[in-house]
Amino acid sequence: MINIDELGSRIILSLADGKLLITESTLFGLILAVILAAVGIWLGSGLKTVPKGKQIVAETIVGWIYKYTRENMGEENEHFAPYIGTIFAFIVCGSSLGLLGLRPITADLNVTFALSGLTFILIQANSIRKLGVRGRLREMCDPYPFMFPLKILEDVTLPISLSLRLFGNILGGVIVVDLWMSLMEFLSSLLTDVPFLRAITVLPLNGFFDMFEPAIQTYIFTMLTMVFLTTAMEGVSSRVSKNDN
């Protein structure tokens, strides 16, 4: 039987008499961030006028990220491409750690809430920067003043829904794979001491939950980020003018 207590992120290190805990999600997240930063620096070093080798790969990736951002946020907002590309790479890699036999960091609610929290701060800060404080308040009261508390509730639930959606889907995949492997281990034990069914039949599940599902959830997270960010910066007057045209 699967042990529910083992589904949580394991504690790697305990500091300050147990007040500061370093979990595997924290450790893997830091390692992943360092690796992604190192790869980015390496791809961006030694650039030349005529691209070749790794520069072609770098320009292809950067070009796709900027195109992806422009198509969903418009040319005037393509400066958000570095952030979109960063969270895209971090989430898809962090959610695919199961391919290496590791626990995906996005199966930890602390990680997904931190990511959605960054998106929430980005949305609020840029909305105020673009509309101003008065414009943001006017947006919160659209179309009637009594909508203000409802708009606050909507904003507060945004990071919660983003984090729970990503966390739930990735954790669900971890649970399904663990249950299936436990079942295959049991069926194998009826025939031999070698859990051969566990090694063979889990491959399709790994392909779906460690490759396809992370890509889908990353796409959804980044797409919702771009949609909510663009909507928050547009404001009431901008949307009204677009509808009138």
KOLRO-210726 format. One line per field, with one value per atom (N, C-alpha, C): residue number from 0; residue in three letters; atom name; x, y, z. Coordinates in pm, whole numbers, plus 50000, padded with zeros to 5 digits. Layout:
resi	NUM  ...
resn	Ala  ...
name	CA  ...
xx	X  ...
yy	Y  ...
zz	Z  ...
end
This chain:
resi	0  0  0  1  1  1  2  2  2  3  3  3  4  4  4  5  5  5  6  6  6  7  7  7  8  8  8  9  9  9  10  10  10  11  11  11  12  12  12  13  13  13  14  14  14  15  15  15  16  16  16  17  17  17  18  18  18  19  19  19  20  20  20  21  21  21  22  22  22  23  23  23  24  24  24  25  25  25  26  26  26  27  27  27  28  28  28  29  29  29  30  30  30  31  31  31  32  32  32  33  33  33  34  34  34  35  35  35  36  36  36  37  37  37  38  38  38  39  39  39  40  40  40  41  41  41  42  42  42  43  43  43  44  44  44  45  45  45  46  46  46  47  47  47  48  48  48  49  49  49  50  50  50  51  51  51  52  52  52  53  53  53  54  54  54  55  55  55  56  56  56  57  57  57  58  58  58  59  59  59  60  60  60  61  61  61  62  62  62  63  63  63  64  64  64  65  65  65  66  66  66  67  67  67  68  68  68  69  69  69  70  70  70  71  71  71  72  72  72  73  73  73  74  74  74  75  75  75  76  76  76  77  77  77  78  78  78  79  79  79  80  80  80  81  81  81  82  82  82  83  83  83  84  84  84  85  85  85  86  86  86  87  87  87  88  88  88  89  89  89  90  90  90  91  91  91  92  92  92  93  93  93  94  94  94  95  95  95  96  96  96  97  97  97  98  98  98  99  99  99  100  100  100  101  101  101  102  102  102  103  103  103  104  104  104  105  105  105  106  106  106  107  107  107  108  108  108  109  109  109  110  110  110  111  111  111  112  112  112  113  113  113  114  114  114  115  115  115  116  116  116  117  117  117  118  118  118  119  119  119  120  120  120  121  121  121  122  122  122  123  123  123  124  124  124  125  125  125  126  126  126  127  127  127  128  128  128  129  129  129  130  130  130  131  131  131  132  132  132  133  133  133  134  134  134  135  135  135  136  136  136  137  137  137  138  138  138  139  139  139  140  140  140  141  141  141  142  142  142  143  143  143  144  144  144  145  145  145  146  146  146  147  147  147  148  148  148  149  149  149  150  150  150  151  151  151  152  152  152  153  153  153  154  154  154  155  155  155  156  156  156  157  157  157  158  158  158  159  159  159  160  160  160  161  161  161  162  162  162  163  163  163  164  164  164  165  165  165  166  166  166  167  167  167  168  168  168  169  169  169  170  170  170  171  171  171  172  172  172  173  173  173  174  174  174  175  175  175  176  176  176  177  177  177  178  178  178  179  179  179  180  180  180  181  181  181  182  182  182  183  183  183  184  184  184  185  185  185  186  186  186  187  187  187  188  188  188  189  189  189  190  190  190  191  191  191  192  192  192  193  193  193  194  194  194  195  195  195  196  196  196  197  197  197  198  198  198  199  199  199  200  200  200  201  201  201  202  202  202  203  203  203  204  204  204  205  205  205  206  206  206  207  207  207  208  208  208  209  209  209  210  210  210  211  211  211  212  212  212  213  213  213  214  214  214  215  215  215  216  216  216  217  217  217  218  218  218  219  219  219  220  220  220  221  221  221  222  222  222  223  223  223  224  224  224  225  225  225  226  226  226  227  227  227  228  228  228  229  229  229  230  230  230  231  231  231  232  232  232  233  233  233  234  234  234  235  235  235  236  236  236  237  237  237  238  238  238  239  239  239  240  240  240  241  241  241  242  242  242  243  243  243  244  244  244
resn	Met  Met  Met  Ile  Ile  Ile  Asn  Asn  Asn  Ile  Ile  Ile  Asp  Asp  Asp  Glu  Glu  Glu  Leu  Leu  Leu  Gly  Gly  Gly  Ser  Ser  Ser  Arg  Arg  Arg  Ile  Ile  Ile  Ile  Ile  Ile  Leu  Leu  Leu  Ser  Ser  Ser  Leu  Leu  Leu  Ala  Ala  Ala  Asp  Asp  Asp  Gly  Gly  Gly  Lys  Lys  Lys  Leu  Leu  Leu  Leu  Leu  Leu  Ile  Ile  Ile  Thr  Thr  Thr  Glu  Glu  Glu  Ser  Ser  Ser  Thr  Thr  Thr  Leu  Leu  Leu  Phe  Phe  Phe  Gly  Gly  Gly  Leu  Leu  Leu  Ile  Ile  Ile  Leu  Leu  Leu  Ala  Ala  Ala  Val  Val  Val  Ile  Ile  Ile  Leu  Leu  Leu  Ala  Ala  Ala  Ala  Ala  Ala  Val  Val  Val  Gly  Gly  Gly  Ile  Ile  Ile  Trp  Trp  Trp  Leu  Leu  Leu  Gly  Gly  Gly  Ser  Ser  Ser  Gly  Gly  Gly  Leu  Leu  Leu  Lys  Lys  Lys  Thr  Thr  Thr  Val  Val  Val  Pro  Pro  Pro  Lys  Lys  Lys  Gly  Gly  Gly  Lys  Lys  Lys  Gln  Gln  Gln  Ile  Ile  Ile  Val  Val  Val  Ala  Ala  Ala  Glu  Glu  Glu  Thr  Thr  Thr  Ile  Ile  Ile  Val  Val  Val  Gly  Gly  Gly  Trp  Trp  Trp  Ile  Ile  Ile  Tyr  Tyr  Tyr  Lys  Lys  Lys  Tyr  Tyr  Tyr  Thr  Thr  Thr  Arg  Arg  Arg  Glu  Glu  Glu  Asn  Asn  Asn  Met  Met  Met  Gly  Gly  Gly  Glu  Glu  Glu  Glu  Glu  Glu  Asn  Asn  Asn  Glu  Glu  Glu  His  His  His  Phe  Phe  Phe  Ala  Ala  Ala  Pro  Pro  Pro  Tyr  Tyr  Tyr  Ile  Ile  Ile  Gly  Gly  Gly  Thr  Thr  Thr  Ile  Ile  Ile  Phe  Phe  Phe  Ala  Ala  Ala  Phe  Phe  Phe  Ile  Ile  Ile  Val  Val  Val  Cys  Cys  Cys  Gly  Gly  Gly  Ser  Ser  Ser  Ser  Ser  Ser  Leu  Leu  Leu  Gly  Gly  Gly  Leu  Leu  Leu  Leu  Leu  Leu  Gly  Gly  Gly  Leu  Leu  Leu  Arg  Arg  Arg  Pro  Pro  Pro  Ile  Ile  Ile  Thr  Thr  Thr  Ala  Ala  Ala  Asp  Asp  Asp  Leu  Leu  Leu  Asn  Asn  Asn  Val  Val  Val  Thr  Thr  Thr  Phe  Phe  Phe  Ala  Ala  Ala  Leu  Leu  Leu  Ser  Ser  Ser  Gly  Gly  Gly  Leu  Leu  Leu  Thr  Thr  Thr  Phe  Phe  Phe  Ile  Ile  Ile  Leu  Leu  Leu  Ile  Ile  Ile  Gln  Gln  Gln  Ala  Ala  Ala  Asn  Asn  Asn  Ser  Ser  Ser  Ile  Ile  Ile  Arg  Arg  Arg  Lys  Lys  Lys  Leu  Leu  Leu  Gly  Gly  Gly  Val  Val  Val  Arg  Arg  Arg  Gly  Gly  Gly  Arg  Arg  Arg  Leu  Leu  Leu  Arg  Arg  Arg  Glu  Glu  Glu  Met  Met  Met  Cys  Cys  Cys  Asp  Asp  Asp  Pro  Pro  Pro  Tyr  Tyr  Tyr  Pro  Pro  Pro  Phe  Phe  Phe  Met  Met  Met  Phe  Phe  Phe  Pro  Pro  Pro  Leu  Leu  Leu  Lys  Lys  Lys  Ile  Ile  Ile  Leu  Leu  Leu  Glu  Glu  Glu  Asp  Asp  Asp  Val  Val  Val  Thr  Thr  Thr  Leu  Leu  Leu  Pro  Pro  Pro  Ile  Ile  Ile  Ser  Ser  Ser  Leu  Leu  Leu  Ser  Ser  Ser  Leu  Leu  Leu  Arg  Arg  Arg  Leu  Leu  Leu  Phe  Phe  Phe  Gly  Gly  Gly  Asn  Asn  Asn  Ile  Ile  Ile  Leu  Leu  Leu  Gly  Gly  Gly  Gly  Gly  Gly  Val  Val  Val  Ile  Ile  Ile  Val  Val  Val  Val  Val  Val  Asp  Asp  Asp  Leu  Leu  Leu  Trp  Trp  Trp  Met  Met  Met  Ser  Ser  Ser  Leu  Leu  Leu  Met  Met  Met  Glu  Glu  Glu  Phe  Phe  Phe  Leu  Leu  Leu  Ser  Ser  Ser  Ser  Ser  Ser  Leu  Leu  Leu  Leu  Leu  Leu  Thr  Thr  Thr  Asp  Asp  Asp  Val  Val  Val  Pro  Pro  Pro  Phe  Phe  Phe  Leu  Leu  Leu  Arg  Arg  Arg  Ala  Ala  Ala  Ile  Ile  Ile  Thr  Thr  Thr  Val  Val  Val  Leu  Leu  Leu  Pro  Pro  Pro  Leu  Leu  Leu  Asn  Asn  Asn  Gly  Gly  Gly  Phe  Phe  Phe  Phe  Phe  Phe  Asp  Asp  Asp  Met  Met  Met  Phe  Phe  Phe  Glu  Glu  Glu  Pro  Pro  Pro  Ala  Ala  Ala  Ile  Ile  Ile  Gln  Gln  Gln  Thr  Thr  Thr  Tyr  Tyr  Tyr  Ile  Ile  Ile  Phe  Phe  Phe  Thr  Thr  Thr  Met  Met  Met  Leu  Leu  Leu  Thr  Thr  Thr  Met  Met  Met  Val  Val  Val  Phe  Phe  Phe  Leu  Leu  Leu  Thr  Thr  Thr  Thr  Thr  Thr  Ala  Ala  Ala  Met  Met  Met  Glu  Glu  Glu  Gly  Gly  Gly  Val  Val  Val  Ser  Ser  Ser  Ser  Ser  Ser  Arg  Arg  Arg  Val  Val  Val  Ser  Ser  Ser  Lys  Lys  Lys  Asn  Asn  Asn  Asp  Asp  Asp  Asn  Asn  Asn
name	N  CA  C  N  CA  C  N  CA  C  N  CA  C  N  CA  C  N  CA  C  N  CA  C  N  CA  C  N  CA  C  N  CA  C  N  CA  C  N  CA  C  N  CA  C  N  CA  C  N  CA  C  N  CA  C  N  CA  C  N  CA  C  N  CA  C  N  CA  C  N  CA  C  N  CA  C  N  CA  C  N  CA  C  N  CA  C  N  CA  C  N  CA  C  N  CA  C  N  CA  C  N  CA  C  N  CA  C  N  CA  C  N  CA  C  N  CA  C  N  CA  C  N  CA  C  N  CA  C  N  CA  C  N  CA  C  N  CA  C  N  CA  C  N  CA  C  N  CA  C  N  CA  C  N  CA  C  N  CA  C  N  CA  C  N  CA  C  N  CA  C  N  CA  C  N  CA  C  N  CA  C  N  CA  C  N  CA  C  N  CA  C  N  CA  C  N  CA  C  N  CA  C  N  CA  C  N  CA  C  N  CA  C  N  CA  C  N  CA  C  N  CA  C  N  CA  C  N  CA  C  N  CA  C  N  CA  C  N  CA  C  N  CA  C  N  CA  C  N  CA  C  N  CA  C  N  CA  C  N  CA  C  N  CA  C  N  CA  C  N  CA  C  N  CA  C  N  CA  C  N  CA  C  N  CA  C  N  CA  C  N  CA  C  N  CA  C  N  CA  C  N  CA  C  N  CA  C  N  CA  C  N  CA  C  N  CA  C  N  CA  C  N  CA  C  N  CA  C  N  CA  C  N  CA  C  N  CA  C  N  CA  C  N  CA  C  N  CA  C  N  CA  C  N  CA  C  N  CA  C  N  CA  C  N  CA  C  N  CA  C  N  CA  C  N  CA  C  N  CA  C  N  CA  C  N  CA  C  N  CA  C  N  CA  C  N  CA  C  N  CA  C  N  CA  C  N  CA  C  N  CA  C  N  CA  C  N  CA  C  N  CA  C  N  CA  C  N  CA  C  N  CA  C  N  CA  C  N  CA  C  N  CA  C  N  CA  C  N  CA  C  N  CA  C  N  CA  C  N  CA  C  N  CA  C  N  CA  C  N  CA  C  N  CA  C  N  CA  C  N  CA  C  N  CA  C  N  CA  C  N  CA  C  N  CA  C  N  CA  C  N  CA  C  N  CA  C  N  CA  C  N  CA  C  N  CA  C  N  CA  C  N  CA  C  N  CA  C  N  CA  C  N  CA  C  N  CA  C  N  CA  C  N  CA  C  N  CA  C  N  CA  C  N  CA  C  N  CA  C  N  CA  C  N  CA  C  N  CA  C  N  CA  C  N  CA  C  N  CA  C  N  CA  C  N  CA  C  N  CA  C  N  CA  C  N  CA  C  N  CA  C  N  CA  C  N  CA  C  N  CA  C  N  CA  C  N  CA  C  N  CA  C  N  CA  C  N  CA  C  N  CA  C  N  CA  C  N  CA  C  N  CA  C  N  CA  C  N  CA  C  N  CA  C  N  CA  C  N  CA  C  N  CA  C  N  CA  C  N  CA  C  N  CA  C  N  CA  C  N  CA  C  N  CA  C  N  CA  C  N  CA  C  N  CA  C  N  CA  C  N  CA  C  N  CA  C  N  CA  C  N  CA  C  N  CA  C  N  CA  C  N  CA  C  N  CA  C  N  CA  C  N  CA  C  N  CA  C  N  CA  C  N  CA  C  N  CA  C  N  CA  C  N  CA  C  N  CA  C  N  CA  C  N  CA  C  N  CA  C  N  CA  C  N  CA  C  N  CA  C  N  CA  C  N  CA  C  N  CA  C  N  CA  C  N  CA  C  N  CA  C  N  CA  C  N  CA  C  N  CA  C  N  CA  C  N  CA  C  N  CA  C  N  CA  C  N  CA  C  N  CA  C  N  CA  C  N  CA  C  N  CA  C  N  CA  C  N  CA  C  N  CA  C  N  CA  C
xx	50084  50000  50088  50036  50111  50099  50208  50211  50184  50070  50032  50135  50198  50297  50418  50443  50559  50533  50406  50374  50423  50443  50493  50641  50687  50828  50911  51013  51097  51188  51213  51302  51446  51528  51668  51755  51724  51807  51720  51746  51673  51770  51738  51824  51748  51823  51765  51662  51703  51617  51484  51490  51370  51283  51325  51245  51266  51378  51409  51433  51345  51353  51388  51485  51522  51466  51366  51303  51367  51332  51385  51334  51214  51163  51248  51287  51374  51510  51566  51698  51696  51599  51590  51560  51479  51447  51569  51652  51775  51872  51886  51975  51928  51796  51740  51760  51741  51760  51905  51999  52140  52172  52119  52145  52088  51964  51901  51978  52023  52101  52233  52299  52427  52410  52305  52279  52249  52170  52138  52260  52347  52471  52561  52569  52653  52602  52469  52411  52426  52425  52433  52573  52673  52810  52871  52966  53039  52954  52856  52768  52843  52808  52872  52767  52813  52721  52656  52736  52685  52670  52546  52526  52563  52614  52641  52651  52631  52641  52538  52583  52493  52416  52473  52404  52276  52277  52156  52048  52088  51993  51938  52027  51986  51889  51922  51835  51701  51700  51574  51484  51543  51465  51413  51500  51461  51357  51377  51281  51145  51140  51011  50942  51018  50960  50901  50974  50924  50802  50803  50687  50567  50589  50483  50422  50505  50458  50384  50438  50372  50236  50223  50096  49987  50025  49925  49912  50012  50008  50022  50056  50075  50220  50258  50397  50437  50342  50375  50412  50381  50409  50512  50588  50682  50801  50813  50922  50899  50781  50755  50805  50858  50905  51009  51108  51205  51141  51041  50973  50893  50820  50740  50831  50942  51034  51098  51125  51188  51094  50969  50877  50839  50836  50805  50913  51040  51149  51155  51135  51144  51032  50909  50796  50803  50834  50835  50948  51062  51174  51146  51094  51066  50955  50863  50753  50792  50905  50949  51060  51085  51192  51164  51038  51005  51079  51120  51198  51334  51382  51510  51490  51366  51338  51325  51311  51299  51155  51124  50990  50979  50879  50863  50845  50914  50905  50768  50698  50566  50458  50497  50405  50406  50473  50479  50402  50300  50216  50295  50401  50483  50548  50592  50657  50557  50443  50344  50284  50268  50214  50316  50445  50549  50549  50534  50530  50408  50292  50170  50175  50243  50258  50341  50447  50526  50442  50361  50272  50172  50118  50022  50086  50207  50277  50305  50347  50375  50250  50137  50011  49970  49972  49929  50023  50154  50250  50239  50226  50219  50084  49979  49849  49851  49909  49919  50014  50123  50218  50154  50070  50009  49887  49804  49679  49689  49788  49794  49705  49722  49643  49495  49461  49320  49261  49338  49289  49265  49354  49337  49214  49191  49071  48945  48950  48835  48807  48915  48901  48836  48872  48818  48669  48624  48484  48398  48453  48379  48290  48162  48091  48020  48015  47948  48038  48029  48117  48106  47986  47972  48047  48105  48185  48325  48362  48498  48538  48458  48499  48503  48417  48420  48546  48590  48714  48835  48832  48940  48945  48827  48819  48870  48837  48883  49036  49095  49240  49308  49248  49308  49302  49194  49179  49262  49313  49394  49517  49606  49724  49687  49577  49534  49493  49413  49366  49480  49573  49687  49775  49801  49888  49822  49694  49624  49607  49586  49570  49699  49811  49939  49976  49961  49994  49908  49778  49687  49713  49740  49763  49895  50000  50129  50129  50073  50066  49978  49870  49784  49861  49949  50031  50126  50184  50274  50200  50078  49998  49961  49918  49878  49996  50113  50231  50270  50267  50303  50205  50076  49976  49995  50021  50039  50163  50271  50394  50375  50298  50269  50187  50091  50009  50093  50179  50262  50363  50411  50503  50432  50306  50228  50201  50162  50133  50260  50373  50499  50538  50507  50542  50466  50354  50278  50347  50439  50508  50655  50721  50864  50903  51024  51073  51120  51135  51180  51057  51046  50929  50936  50932  50951  50835  50713  50599  50611  50668  50687  50782  50883  50983  50932  50843  50800  50676  50573  50443  50436  50534  50530  50576  50640  50695  50588  50471  50369  50321  50310  50268  50373  50499  50606  50603  50575  50569  50459  50345  50232  50251  50273  50277  50409  50516  50645  50690  50613  50648  50529  50421  50305  50234  50203  50132  50209  50340  50414  50409  50418  50412  50276  50168  50034  50012  50051  50031  50117  50235  50320  50258  50205  50138  50019  49939  49821  49863  49964  50010  50060  50145  50200  50093  50002  49895  49803  49764  49680  49754  49883  49964  49958  49976  49974  49835  49731  49594  49557  49583  49549  49634  49759  49847  49803  49770  49724  49593  49499  49369  49382  49469  49486  49546  49631  49695  49610  49511  49429  49341  49274  49186  49050  48958  48819  48808  48873  48859  48914  49022  49083  48993  48932  48844  48717  48666  48546  48572  48688  48722  48737  48793  48809  48674  48582  48448  48372  48394  48325  48373  48504  48559  48514
yy	49880  50000  50126  50229  50354  50428  50485  50561  50708  50760  50897  50996  50961  51052  51073  50976  50985  51071  51115  51195  51339  51383  51518  51528  51653  51677  51638  51557  51511  51623  51622  51721  51674  51756  51723  51769  51888  51947  52029  52017  52093  52185  52314  52415  52491  52557  52642  52566  52448  52365  52332  52305  52265  52379  52503  52618  52648  52606  52626  52490  52454  52323  52339  52262  52258  52128  52141  52023  51991  51874  51835  51929  51984  52080  52205  52253  52371  52342  52227  52190  52173  52094  52071  52201  52288  52415  52504  52509  52589  52532  52399  52336  52363  52352  52376  52521  52615  52757  52785  52725  52743  52684  52566  52502  52585  52632  52713  52844  52905  53028  53003  52893  52859  52831  52758  52730  52858  52947  53075  53161  53167  53245  53185  53052  52985  53008  52998  53019  53165  53257  53399  53455  53371  53420  53405  53492  53484  53504  53595  53619  53687  53648  53702  53755  53835  53892  53782  53686  53572  53454  53419  53315  53176  53095  52955  52877  52748  52662  52694  52713  52737  52868  52966  53093  53076  52983  52956  52900  52809  52752  52862  52948  53056  53151  53192  53286  53223  53093  53024  53023  52992  52987  53125  53225  53362  53415  53387  53431  53371  53242  53176  53235  53264  53320  53458  53541  53675  53667  53575  53558  53511  53416  53362  53472  53562  53672  53775  53809  53909  53862  53736  53684  53688  53681  53675  53804  53893  54016  54141  54125  54240  54287  54357  54403  54500  54578  54677  54612  54484  54415  54302  54305  54197  54202  54311  54320  54225  54164  54064  53926  53915  53786  53719  53793  53727  53659  53725  53664  53542  53555  53442  53325  53353  53246  53180  53260  53206  53111  53155  53068  52948  52964  52851  52743  52784  52687  52625  52707  52657  52557  52590  52502  52373  52380  52258  52166  52221  52137  52084  52170  52127  52024  52028  51932  51800  51799  51680  51603  51636  51570  51421  51380  51239  51153  51213  51139  51097  51169  51138  51058  51018  50944  51032  51165  51260  51309  51363  51416  51555  51578  51710  51818  51929  52035  52103  52097  52157  52069  51953  51872  51920  52033  52096  52227  52242  52362  52489  52477  52594  52651  52562  52605  52670  52605  52659  52790  52800  52925  53038  53006  53107  53157  53066  53105  53191  53150  53227  53360  53362  53486  53588  53542  53631  53689  53603  53649  53751  53727  53819  53956  53958  54084  54156  54081  54140  54204  54136  54187  54316  54316  54433  54552  54526  54635  54700  54620  54676  54738  54689  54751  54892  54908  55040  55129  55072  55150  55202  55121  55158  55248  55218  55292  55401  55391  55482  55430  55487  55442  55469  55588  55621  55533  55513  55428  55286  55237  55101  55091  55194  55196  55205  55285  55298  55165  55094  54961  54864  54876  54786  54813  54933  54971  54960  54904  54890  54766  54773  54894  54970  54912  54978  54975  55075  55080  54958  54897  54782  54659  54669  54559  54556  54663  54673  54553  54514  54397  54268  54257  54139  54134  54251  54256  54223  54267  54232  54081  54022  53877  53805  53860  53802  53806  53918  53930  53837  53824  53739  53592  53552  53412  53374  53474  53445  53361  53404  53321  53186  53182  53055  52957  53004  52914  52870  52963  52928  52822  52841  52747  52612  52611  52484  52405  52475  52405  52332  52401  52339  52230  52260  52164  52038  52056  51942  51847  51902  51818  51742  51809  51741  51640  51676  51582  51463  51488  51378  51277  51327  51237  51155  51218  51147  51034  51063  50962  50846  50879  50774  50683  50741  50660  50573  50629  50551  50436  50463  50357  50247  50288  50189  50104  50166  50092  49995  50036  49946  49827  49851  49743  49647  49701  49616  49536  49597  49525  49408  49429  49321  49209  49245  49143  49067  49138  49071  48970  49005  48916  48785  48781  48657  48558  48611  48526  48506  48614  48608  48715  48706  48806  48934  48925  49041  49123  49250  49332  49380  49283  49317  49400  49377  49453  49601  49626  49764  49839  49773  49838  49861  49773  49779  49865  49838  49902  50047  50095  50232  50332  50285  50374  50462  50407  50496  50603  50566  50664  50773  50735  50834  50927  50872  50954  51058  51020  51114  51212  51160  51245  51319  51275  51342  51418  51409  51482  51563  51493  51559  51650  51597  51675  51799  51791  51913  52019  51976  52073  52141  52064  52120  52217  52177  52263  52388  52378  52496  52594  52540  52624  52696  52625  52685  52794  52767  52865  52992  52978  53096  53169  53094  53158  53240  53183  53257  53378  53363  53477  53592  53561  53664  53726  53644  53694  53787  53745  53826  53954  53944  54061  54163  54117  54208  54273  54195  54247  54352  54326  54420  54552  54549  54672  54750  54684  54752  54859  54826  54922  54927  54995  55003  55080  55197  55284  55217  55143  55077  54968  54890  54783  54838  54950  55011  55063  55129  55183  55072  54958  54846  54790  54782  54731  54825  54956  55055  55046  55018  55008  54879
zz	50000  50000  50000  49937  49932  50064  50109  50233  50202  50251  50222  50275  50388  50447  50357  50267  50180  50056  50038  49921  49937  50059  50083  50052  50043  50016  50138  50117  50228  50279  50409  50470  50454  50391  50369  50485  50537  50641  50735  50864  50965  51038  51040  51102  51210  51297  51403  51486  51533  51618  51551  51423  51350  51302  51324  51280  51131  51078  50936  50872  50781  50717  50569  50524  50384  50327  50239  50181  50045  49992  49862  49753  49771  49673  49669  49787  49795  49732  49768  49717  49566  49515  49371  49296  49357  49294  49280  49385  49380  49277  49276  49179  49036  49015  48883  48840  48934  48902  48862  48934  48902  48765  48736  48607  48492  48508  48403  48382  48493  48482  48412  48446  48384  48235  48199  48058  47982  48044  47980  47958  48059  48046  47938  47936  47837  47695  47677  47544  47499  47597  47561  47555  47577  47574  47435  47405  47280  47156  47163  47049  46934  46813  46694  46596  46501  46402  46318  46276  46201  46297  46333  46433  46381  46471  46439  46570  46560  46677  46783  46905  47018  47004  46931  46914  46834  46739  46662  46753  46843  46939  47029  47079  47169  47101  46978  46907  46871  46844  46815  46938  47054  47178  47215  47211  47246  47148  47020  46919  46940  46976  47001  47123  47229  47351  47323  47250  47219  47127  47033  46945  47023  47113  47199  47284  47337  47420  47338  47220  47134  47089  47053  47004  47109  47235  47342  47422  47412  47489  47404  47277  47190  47190  47085  47070  47180  47229  47332  47466  47481  47607  47590  47481  47459  47555  47630  47729  47847  47854  47957  47915  47795  47743  47833  47888  47977  48097  48157  48272  48228  48118  48068  48033  47967  47931  48053  48156  48278  48352  48376  48448  48363  48230  48142  48158  48150  48161  48299  48402  48540  48569  48528  48558  48480  48350  48269  48312  48349  48395  48536  48622  48758  48767  48670  48669  48602  48535  48461  48533  48659  48733  48755  48738  48750  48650  48538  48438  48493  48594  48657  48786  48812  48935  49057  49037  49146  49158  49273  49295  49232  49144  49081  49188  49172  49272  49268  49155  49146  49209  49263  49342  49486  49511  49642  49634  49718  49714  49745  49825  49856  49731  49641  49518  49424  49402  49309  49360  49493  49547  49535  49548  49530  49386  49290  49149  49119  49168  49145  49220  49336  49409  49333  49267  49182  49068  49008  48901  48954  49073  49135  49158  49213  49238  49107  49004  48873  48815  48827  48773  48844  48977  49053  49030  49033  49017  48880  48776  48640  48611  48676  48660  48719  48837  48900  48820  48771  48691  48564  48501  48373  48392  48490  48509  48614  48702  48816  48928  49046  49161  49139  49092  49067  48958  48854  48745  48792  48877  48930  49019  49102  49187  49103  48996  48906  48838  48803  48742  48840  48969  49070  49096  49063  49087  48960  48856  48730  48735  48696  48648  48759  48881  48993  49116  49203  49322  49412  49420  49510  49459  49338  49284  49344  49417  49470  49557  49657  49737  49656  49555  49470  49385  49337  49259  49347  49473  49565  49585  49603  49620  49496  49379  49254  49244  49285  49279  49379  49497  49600  49560  49496  49458  49336  49263  49144  49176  49267  49295  49355  49430  49490  49382  49286  49180  49090  49059  48976  49043  49172  49243  49261  49296  49319  49190  49078  48950  48913  48921  48887  48988  49116  49222  49211  49194  49190  49075  48958  48841  48850  48897  48906  49021  49136  49247  49212  49138  49095  49011  48925  48844  48930  49033  49124  49196  49241  49312  49220  49099  49004  48972  48947  48914  49033  49154  49272  49296  49278  49295  49191  49068  48961  48985  49029  49056  49172  49273  49385  49338  49251  49197  49113  49027  48944  49026  49134  49222  49289  49327  49388  49288  49166  49064  49027  49023  48992  49101  49226  49337  49332  49259  49246  49153  49071  48973  49006  49050  49077  49176  49229  49323  49252  49121  49043  48999  49038  49001  48855  48762  48621  48565  48613  48564  48602  48718  48764  48671  48621  48536  48394  48347  48207  48188  48269  48245  48287  48363  48410  48304  48198  48096  48029  47989  47930  48027  48156  48256  48273  48273  48280  48160  48044  47924  47933  47992  48003  48118  48239  48358  48376  48315  48331  48207  48099  47978  47925  47890  47831  47931  48050  48152  48196  48222  48257  48148  48022  47911  47906  47924  47922  48037  48158  48275  48269  48213  48197  48098  47988  47889  47951  48031  48094  48192  48274  48374  48306  48206  48139  48058  47998  47922  48012  48127  48221  48276  48298  48345  48245  48118  48015  47999  48007  47992  48107  48230  48346  48351  48313  48314  48211  48091  47986  48023  48078  48117  48226  48324  48435  48388  48285  48238  48139  48079  47979  48041  48151  48214  48147  48212  48163  48033  48027  47910  47785  47801  47687  47631  47722  47676  47613  47669  47613  47473  47453  47321  47219  47261  47169  47129  47226  47194  47102  47122  47038  46894  46877  46743  46676
end
